[in-house]
Amino acid sequence: MSSSATMSTGTDYSDSPLLWKYPLHNLNMQDGSGSINVGVLGATGTVGQRFITLLADHPWFVLHALGASPRSAGKTYSAAVNWKQANHIPAVARDLIVKECIPEHFKDCAVVFSGLDADVAGEIEEAFRAADLAVFSNAKNYRRDPLVPLIVPYVNPSHLSILPQQQLSHSPPLTKGFIVTNANCSTTGCVIPLSALEKAFGPIESLLVTTMQAISGAGYPGVPALDIMDNVIPFISGEEEKMEWEMLKILGGISKADDGSRAFDMHATHPLRVSASCNRVPVIDGHTECVSIRFAQRPPPSPQQVREALVGFTCEAQTLGCPSAPRHVVSVHEEPDRPQPRLDRYYQNGAGVSVGRIRQCQVLDIKFVVLSNNVSIGAATSSIVNAELAILKGVIQC
Ligand SMILES: NC(=O)c1ccc[n+]([C@@H]2O[C@H](COP(=O)([O-])OP(=O)(O)OC[C@H]3O[C@@H](n4cnc5c(N)ncnc54)[C@H](OP(=O)(O)O)[C@@H]3O)[C@@H](O)[C@H]2O)c1
């Protein structure tokens, strides 16, 4: 095993005070069926619509409450939403009445997913946590909080072990409520292959990444057509800073002090330097990223070894049996002109990532291209698999 043993992958959960504390009354572990009430905040938005689509057929989760702005509250979901998905509005959601985002309306939900706009997510998500509700957020507001785990489900589910500390730090201490966030959509696509490579070859010490990000990443209506058609915009506000910081929290481990308190180590045992350049391109869904990396290990792995490590990558979400985890996390392409957003963004229903053009880098060690679906694994799917992991690990009471 590489030095990744000191990092996030493969961390032992056995000392988590919440582990298996709660029996899974609402889950039939034999056939995997269940009835766990869930709510969606921001249900009418781009990410919210993907939540609705994915949750409509979920084997455990039942859509119980939907929330959006006061503009939408009081209307049926079908009247409130400007539906932009290729499928029809699922029957289970169509006639639900959209609520205002106040905890009282969601008190019967064991899990609350949030696709809220960052301008309002901070206050609303905190109110839900304070009401002892389990919140899985897509917004940026709490990603940097030292007690909030920033989880990419195939990479660092071990970071759930910070949650008891988060709950205790609340006044009064919480028994069920917490906030878990997932990463920025461009961070997510990049850290999945990186974590597979760190697991196989040990720490990465330098990373250059250039993104070509889809328009849907900006929500609806997003970037005006007159700005993005026939064009590339070489700036996405705050995006490069988010990528450079979030990767350290996600790929880093958790340190434990003598008094038992935990802290995210930000990859401190093997410092990682990240430089990101982010661009908006005229693609509807799917972020493409060109990545170059240098490993600490000398000599570095060959392109063929990198290929094999990505093909063989498996994660805890798969071994534990999360229903929304993909069968294969990474699809490795041999064709010289793949991955492409139009062809590859629905790999594993958007839950996997596609990697291609793995080759030697003349400046660092290895370079490749990764494509991920920003609205699925970059947002809603990550939250859903994070919640599935929290349930299977006994962190959520249901
Ligand atoms: N799009 C992506 O690819 C992506 C990926 C990762 C993370 N994210 C993050 O996910 C979040 C949602 O993004 P999005 O692209 O889905 O945005 P969006 O399309 O603009 O949707 C925003 C949602 O927030 C609701 N909202 C706005 N003001 C509100 C208020 N005052 N009270 C309650 N609800 C309110 C909207 O409801 P109404 O319809 O009623 O206005 C809508 O449901 C953002 O924080 C974003 O940064 C997005």
The ligand as a Tripos MOL2 file, in Angstrom:
@<TRIPOS>MOLECULE
LIG
   48    52     1     0     0
SMALL
NO_CHARGES

@<TRIPOS>ATOM
      1 N1        -25.4190   23.5540  -12.0520 N.am      1 LIG1
      2 C1        -24.3980   22.7810  -11.7170 C.2       1 LIG1
      3 O1        -23.8050   22.0670  -12.5570 O.2       1 LIG1
      4 C2        -23.9290   22.7510  -10.2890 C.ar      1 LIG1
      5 C3        -22.9550   21.8020   -9.9460 C.ar      1 LIG1
      6 C4        -22.5090   21.7420   -8.6120 C.ar      1 LIG1
      7 C5        -23.0300   22.5980   -7.6750 C.ar      1 LIG1
      8 N2        -23.9590   23.5370   -8.0430 N.ar      1 LIG1
      9 C6        -24.5050   24.3960   -6.9670 C.3       1 LIG1
     10 O2        -25.8330   23.9300   -6.7040 O.3       1 LIG1
     11 C7        -26.6850   25.0210   -6.3250 C.3       1 LIG1
     12 C8        -27.8680   25.0920   -7.2850 C.3       1 LIG1
     13 O3        -27.3810   25.3490   -8.5990 O.3       1 LIG1
     14 P1        -28.3510   25.3820   -9.8650 P.3       1 LIG1
     15 O4        -27.4570   25.4060  -11.0260 O.co2     1 LIG1
     16 O5        -29.3860   24.3120   -9.7570 O.co2     1 LIG1
     17 O6        -29.0880   26.8210   -9.6470 O.3       1 LIG1
     18 P2        -30.4860   27.3250  -10.2170 P.3       1 LIG1
     19 O7        -30.8370   26.5870  -11.4600 O.co2     1 LIG1
     20 O8        -30.3540   28.7920  -10.2890 O.co2     1 LIG1
     21 O9        -31.5520   26.9180   -9.0540 O.3       1 LIG1
     22 C9        -31.5820   27.5970   -7.8280 C.3       1 LIG1
     23 C10       -32.6810   27.0530   -6.9150 C.3       1 LIG1
     24 O10       -32.6830   27.8480   -5.7010 O.3       1 LIG1
     25 C11       -34.0340   28.2860   -5.4350 C.3       1 LIG1
     26 N3        -34.0490   29.5970   -4.7500 N.ar      1 LIG1
     27 C12       -33.6380   30.7880   -5.2150 C.ar      1 LIG1
     28 N4        -33.8790   31.7650   -4.3160 N.ar      1 LIG1
     29 C13       -34.4530   31.1520   -3.2440 C.ar      1 LIG1
     30 C14       -34.9600   31.6160   -1.9790 C.ar      1 LIG1
     31 N5        -34.9230   32.9130   -1.6390 N.pl3     1 LIG1
     32 N6        -35.4900   30.7050   -1.1170 N.ar      1 LIG1
     33 C15       -35.5260   29.3800   -1.4500 C.ar      1 LIG1
     34 N7        -35.0960   28.9040   -2.6370 N.ar      1 LIG1
     35 C16       -34.5670   29.7670   -3.5180 C.ar      1 LIG1
     36 C17       -34.6650   28.3790   -6.7990 C.3       1 LIG1
     37 O11       -36.0950   28.3630   -6.6530 O.3       1 LIG1
     38 P3        -37.0900   29.1600   -7.6870 P.3       1 LIG1
     39 O12       -37.1670   28.3100   -8.9260 O.co2     1 LIG1
     40 O13       -38.3620   29.2190   -6.9410 O.co2     1 LIG1
     41 O14       -36.4570   30.4950   -7.9450 O.co2     1 LIG1
     42 C18       -34.0970   27.1350   -7.4740 C.3       1 LIG1
     43 O15       -34.8440   26.0120   -7.0780 O.3       1 LIG1
     44 C19       -25.8160   26.2840   -6.3740 C.3       1 LIG1
     45 O16       -25.3640   26.5620   -5.0820 O.3       1 LIG1
     46 C20       -24.6670   25.8660   -7.3120 C.3       1 LIG1
     47 O17       -23.4960   26.5960   -7.0790 O.3       1 LIG1
     48 C21       -24.4350   23.6100   -9.3040 C.ar      1 LIG1
@<TRIPOS>BOND
     1     1     2 1
     2     2     3 2
     3     2     4 1
     4     4     5 ar
     5     4    48 ar
     6     5     6 ar
     7     6     7 ar
     8     7     8 ar
     9     8     9 1
    10     8    48 ar
    11     9    10 1
    12     9    46 1
    13    10    11 1
    14    11    12 1
    15    11    44 1
    16    12    13 1
    17    13    14 1
    18    14    15 2
    19    14    16 1
    20    14    17 1
    21    17    18 1
    22    18    19 2
    23    18    20 1
    24    18    21 1
    25    21    22 1
    26    22    23 1
    27    23    24 1
    28    23    42 1
    29    24    25 1
    30    25    26 1
    31    25    36 1
    32    26    27 ar
    33    26    35 ar
    34    27    28 ar
    35    28    29 ar
    36    29    30 ar
    37    29    35 ar
    38    30    31 1
    39    30    32 ar
    40    32    33 ar
    41    33    34 ar
    42    34    35 ar
    43    36    37 1
    44    36    42 1
    45    37    38 1
    46    38    39 2
    47    38    40 1
    48    38    41 1
    49    42    43 1
    50    44    45 1
    51    44    46 1
    52    46    47 1
@<TRIPOS>SUBSTRUCTURE
     1 LIG1         1 GROUP 0 **** ****
